[in-house]
Amino acid sequence: MTISTRTASTPAADHPADHRGVAVAEQHAVAQHDARVVLVFSNRSDVRDRIRQAIGVRPAKDLTITFVEAATYDECIAIVDRMDVDLLVLDGEAQPGGGLGIARQLRDELDVCPPICVVIARAADRWLAAWAKVDATLVHPLDPMTTGRTVANMLRATPS
């Protein structure tokens, strides 16, 4: 299992999994107690990097972000099960299990689900996002202003 947590000082390379797995991510998130935890999911590290960069660690003056990343379906589900995540940003184009399927599954299975934003390849795919019951969509290529504003609004709408 590869789980990485990143803040402004964390390098962009994927981190190998620690033998403690998700506990490492949990400890880091607790250390950043004033930061909101955003889970970024994609099977491609370059897409995760673009999403993180478009959001930024300070999408608004009143918000600080700690990123937790998942590269596989199993990692994403494990993080949601074990951590208090404030927002999920999922790659709708991820393979083999995409963000739209994960979003729909979480909405159907969790009593209390964090807000979900899915990044899609085409605006025409918004109907799939509606089927997946997501709260917001962003379209590739990501515009940092729109992405930051969307994430900030979603985080402000949910208690920390």
Wavefront OBJ file of the C-alpha trace (Angstrom):
o trace
v 0.000 0.000 0.000
v 1.385 3.413 -0.952
v 0.001 6.308 1.004
v 1.605 9.693 1.075
v 0.783 12.849 2.898
v 2.071 16.118 1.579
v 2.210 19.664 2.737
v 4.043 22.593 1.209
v 7.455 21.139 2.091
v 6.845 17.560 0.925
v 8.494 16.585 -2.379
v 6.351 15.538 -5.324
v 7.790 12.017 -5.697
v 5.659 9.114 -4.538
v 6.623 7.909 -1.078
v 7.055 4.183 -0.459
v 4.642 2.768 2.034
v 5.770 2.609 5.629
v 5.208 -0.682 7.437
v 2.626 1.115 9.539
v 0.510 1.942 6.457
v -2.367 4.316 7.030
v -1.229 5.047 10.601
v 1.556 7.220 9.170
v -0.981 9.321 7.297
v -3.190 9.516 10.388
v -0.313 10.722 12.571
v 0.680 13.353 10.052
v -2.885 14.614 9.751
v -3.195 14.831 13.532
v 0.054 16.823 13.657
v -1.510 19.268 11.217
v -4.621 19.622 13.417
v -5.556 23.072 12.171
v -5.304 21.993 8.533
v -8.172 20.480 6.587
v -7.465 17.011 5.186
v -8.009 16.588 1.447
v -7.695 13.137 -0.099
v -6.442 13.223 -3.697
v -6.979 10.006 -5.666
v -5.552 9.065 -9.052
v -3.592 6.098 -10.312
v -1.256 8.581 -12.043
v 1.174 10.545 -9.890
v 1.336 13.382 -12.448
v -2.435 13.862 -12.190
v -2.269 13.850 -8.376
v 0.495 16.467 -8.600
v -1.562 18.670 -10.940
v -4.583 18.439 -8.645
v -2.510 19.302 -5.579
v -0.823 22.207 -7.353
v -4.137 23.578 -8.621
v -5.611 23.488 -5.107
v -2.518 24.702 -3.278
v -1.916 24.379 0.455
v -3.746 27.688 1.040
v -6.697 27.889 -1.359
v -8.009 30.794 0.753
v -6.665 32.950 3.579
v -8.734 31.086 6.158
v -7.883 27.539 4.977
v -4.793 25.372 5.177
v -4.714 22.004 3.454
v -2.950 18.768 4.304
v -3.003 16.394 1.348
v -3.349 12.650 1.686
v -2.862 10.740 -1.536
v -4.088 7.399 -2.814
v -2.936 5.721 -6.010
v -5.336 2.766 -5.986
v -8.963 2.040 -5.271
v -8.017 -0.016 -2.195
v -5.847 2.763 -0.759
v -8.602 5.327 -1.292
v -11.210 3.208 0.483
v -8.786 2.383 3.338
v -8.029 6.060 3.924
v -11.711 7.006 3.970
v -12.406 4.136 6.397
v -9.578 5.010 8.795
v -9.155 8.787 8.666
v -11.265 11.865 9.143
v -11.106 13.289 5.637
v -12.677 16.705 5.051
v -12.859 16.478 1.248
v -12.190 13.942 -1.505
v -10.875 15.065 -4.888
v -11.063 12.062 -7.205
v -9.764 11.561 -10.726
v -12.714 10.521 -12.846
v -10.323 9.094 -15.444
v -8.342 6.861 -13.038
v -7.788 3.250 -14.075
v -8.874 0.597 -13.406
v -11.285 1.939 -10.771
v -12.254 5.528 -11.476
v -13.234 8.338 -9.179
v -16.840 8.304 -10.352
v -17.313 4.692 -9.277
v -15.622 5.366 -5.932
v -17.825 8.411 -5.378
v -20.998 6.445 -6.057
v -19.889 3.587 -3.812
v -19.046 5.913 -0.906
v -22.368 7.757 -1.248
v -24.276 4.478 -1.239
v -22.353 2.829 1.611
v -21.466 5.558 4.115
v -23.955 7.081 6.516
v -21.822 10.225 6.696
v -19.764 10.841 3.579
v -17.268 13.673 3.158
v -17.926 16.051 0.272
v -16.650 14.751 -3.061
v -15.264 16.618 -6.047
v -14.445 14.674 -9.217
v -12.059 15.857 -11.918
v -13.390 14.887 -15.339
v -11.908 15.059 -18.823
v -14.890 16.676 -20.552
v -17.665 18.970 -19.390
v -20.035 16.618 -21.236
v -19.271 13.990 -18.566
v -21.076 15.972 -15.859
v -24.088 13.670 -16.237
v -21.864 10.824 -14.985
v -20.889 12.968 -12.021
v -24.577 13.523 -11.277
v -25.102 9.736 -11.363
v -22.161 9.350 -8.945
v -23.786 11.867 -6.557
v -20.722 14.131 -6.364
v -20.899 17.599 -4.847
v -18.781 19.328 -7.494
v -16.881 18.694 -10.706
v -13.740 20.219 -12.148
v -12.634 19.783 -15.753
v -9.118 19.085 -17.062
v -7.027 21.127 -17.594
v -7.467 22.495 -14.083
v -7.641 26.246 -13.646
v -6.006 27.099 -10.276
v -8.427 29.953 -9.562
v -11.532 27.852 -10.191
v -10.065 24.814 -8.438
v -9.006 26.755 -5.340
v -12.350 28.554 -5.124
v -14.316 25.304 -5.534
v -12.286 23.493 -2.861
v -12.451 26.458 -0.462
v -16.232 26.727 -0.838
v -16.680 22.999 -0.294
v -14.503 23.017 2.842
v -16.228 26.082 4.278
v -19.599 24.389 3.815
v -18.593 21.473 6.047
v -17.582 21.657 9.698
v -13.994 20.723 10.514
l 1 2 3 4 5 6 7 8 9 10 11 12 13 14 15 16 17 18 19 20 21 22 23 24 25 26 27 28 29 30 31 32 33 34 35 36 37 38 39 40 41 42 43 44 45 46 47 48 49 50 51 52 53 54 55 56 57 58 59 60 61 62 63 64 65 66 67 68 69 70 71 72 73 74 75 76 77 78 79 80 81 82 83 84 85 86 87 88 89 90 91 92 93 94 95 96 97 98 99 100 101 102 103 104 105 106 107 108 109 110 111 112 113 114 115 116 117 118 119 120 121 122 123 124 125 126 127 128 129 130 131 132 133 134 135 136 137 138 139 140 141 142 143 144 145 146 147 148 149 150 151 152 153 154 155 156 157 158 159 160
